[in-house]
Structures are given as structure tokens and as C-alpha cells.
Amino acid sequence: MKYFKYLLTTLIVLSVFIISGAIFLTFLGFGLYGLSRILIYFHLAYFGYNKNFYDNLIYYGSYIVLGYFNLFIVENLMDYFRKKLPENPYFQGLTFQLITFSVTTLLFYFIVHLHYTYINIDFWVIVVIIGFLFICKEIFYPDSKNLNQKNR
């Protein structure tokens, strides 16, 4: 009976993660669909890849996932540098944010975006979109800290 209780608890927690993840991905999909429609309406982008549902999902989804990994890697690497060089003026304040934003945008454009020939978005539009995401991150998560580490 004890193991059944643990199994039931595990299944409940797992179902909460699966349901919340599915809701998040659904909202992300609707948001990206809306963003793509806005970009198409104002002639700021052209999305020329149009096969079946699963091919489109893999093509455009991999674009988004590679962009996310690019952002994740650059931010973690910059945080690592900031921890290793805490007195360096380049890793403090607005300068740190501008360097992170610039490196992320340039790496995304040259490593990810140029290889997707059916997605035509100008560089300045990508700069505006990634800049908006960085501004939202700073508004909603200012001076975020690792809450698992104790202050020394």
C-alpha cells in the first residue's frame, strides 16, 4: 500500500508537469503564430516553408529550439564570466546586458537564422524581437539570483 501511495503521488506530480508544459507550449505556439502573422502583415518577414503539418512543426520548431539553446548558452556563459571576473566593469550593470544582448543576437543570426533559407526576416527585425525579449526579462526578473545558494 505504501508503494501505491508513492506511485500515485508521482503520477499526480508528473501529470501536473505534463499539463502545465502542454499549456505553456500551446500558449507559446499561439504567440509565435500571432507574431508570424503580424510580421507577414507588415511585410517584415516571409515564411516560405509550407509542407505538411509535421514537416512544418519540425522545421519551424527546430528554428525556435536552436534559438532558445543559443540564448541559454550565451546567458549561462556570460553569468559564468561575471562570477569569475566580478570586478571587471564589462560584467556589471547595463554594459553586461548590452554585451549579452549583442552576442546573443549576432550568434543567433549567423549560426541559426542564416541556415534556414525559407525564413526571411531582416536583421533589424530580429534585433527588435530579441531586444523586446531582453527588456521583458529585465522587467519581470530584475537582478535574478540563484535561490538555491546560501549567501556567504
C-alpha positions in Angstrom: 0.0 0.0 0.0 2.9 2.3 0.8 4.3 1.9 -2.8 0.9 2.5 -4.3 0.8 5.8 -2.4 4.2 6.8 -3.8 3.3 5.8 -7.3 0.0 7.8 -7.1 1.9 10.8 -5.8 4.5 10.5 -8.6 1.7 10.2 -11.2 -0.1 13.3 -9.9 3.1 15.4 -9.9 4.0 14.1 -13.3 0.6 14.9 -14.7 0.8 18.4 -13.3 4.1 18.9 -15.1 2.8 17.5 -18.3 -0.4 19.5 -18.3 1.3 22.8 -17.4 4.0 22.1 -20.0 1.3 21.4 -22.6 -0.5 24.6 -21.7 2.8 26.6 -21.9 3.7 25.1 -25.3 0.1 25.9 -26.6 0.4 29.5 -25.5 3.9 29.7 -27.0 2.6 28.3 -30.2 -0.3 30.8 -30.4 2.0 33.6 -29.5 4.5 32.7 -32.2 1.7 32.2 -34.7 0.4 35.6 -33.9 3.9 37.1 -34.1 4.4 35.5 -37.5 1.1 36.8 -38.8 2.0 40.3 -37.6 5.4 40.1 -39.4 3.8 38.9 -42.6 1.0 41.5 -42.5 3.6 44.3 -42.2 5.9 42.7 -44.8 8.7 42.3 -42.3 9.1 38.5 -42.8 8.4 35.8 -45.3 7.9 32.1 -44.2 8.3 30.1 -47.3 8.4 26.5 -45.9 5.0 25.0 -46.3 4.9 21.2 -46.4 2.6 19.1 -44.2 1.9 19.7 -40.6 4.7 17.6 -39.1 7.4 18.9 -41.5 6.4 22.4 -40.7 6.4 21.6 -37.0 9.9 20.1 -37.2 11.3 22.9 -39.4 10.0 25.9 -37.5 10.2 24.2 -34.2 13.9 23.4 -34.7 14.4 27.1 -35.5 12.8 28.1 -32.2 14.6 25.4 -30.2 18.0 26.3 -31.6 17.3 30.0 -30.9 16.5 29.1 -27.3 19.6 27.0 -26.8 21.7 29.8 -28.3 20.1 32.2 -25.7 20.5 29.7 -22.9 24.2 29.0 -23.6 25.2 32.7 -24.1 23.4 33.8 -20.8 24.9 30.9 -18.8 28.4 31.6 -20.3 28.1 35.3 -19.5 27.0 34.6 -16.0 29.9 32.3 -15.6 32.3 35.0 -16.7 30.6 37.5 -14.4 31.2 35.2 -11.4 34.8 34.6 -12.4 35.6 38.3 -13.0 33.3 40.2 -10.5 35.4 43.4 -10.6 35.5 43.7 -14.4 33.5 46.7 -15.4 32.3 44.9 -18.6 30.4 42.4 -16.5 28.4 44.9 -14.4 25.2 46.7 -15.0 23.9 47.9 -18.3 27.2 47.1 -20.1 26.8 43.4 -19.2 23.3 43.4 -20.5 24.3 45.1 -23.8 27.1 42.7 -24.3 24.9 39.7 -23.6 22.2 41.1 -26.0 24.7 41.8 -28.7 26.4 38.4 -28.5 23.1 36.5 -28.4 21.6 38.4 -31.4 24.7 38.1 -33.5 25.2 34.4 -32.7 21.5 33.7 -33.4 21.6 35.5 -36.7 24.9 33.9 -38.0 24.6 30.4 -36.5 20.8 29.7 -36.7 19.0 32.2 -38.9 21.2 32.1 -42.0 20.9 28.3 -42.3 17.1 28.5 -42.5 16.6 29.6 -46.1 12.8 29.5 -46.1 12.6 32.0 -43.2 13.4 35.5 -44.4 13.5 38.1 -41.6 15.6 41.2 -41.7 18.4 41.5 -39.2 16.9 44.7 -37.6 13.6 42.9 -37.0 15.4 40.1 -35.2 17.2 42.8 -33.1 13.9 44.4 -32.2 12.3 41.0 -31.2 15.3 39.8 -29.2 15.6 43.3 -27.6 12.0 43.1 -26.6 12.5 39.7 -25.0 15.6 41.0 -23.1 13.6 44.1 -21.9 10.8 41.8 -20.7 13.3 39.6 -18.9 14.8 42.6 -17.1 11.3 43.9 -16.2 10.0 40.6 -14.8 13.2 39.2 -13.5 15.4 42.0 -12.3 18.7 41.0 -10.7 17.7 37.4 -10.6 19.7 35.3 -8.2 20.2 31.6 -7.7 17.9 31.0 -4.8 19.4 27.6 -4.0 22.8 29.0 -2.9 23.2 30.4 0.5 24.8 33.9 0.9 28.3 33.7 2.2 
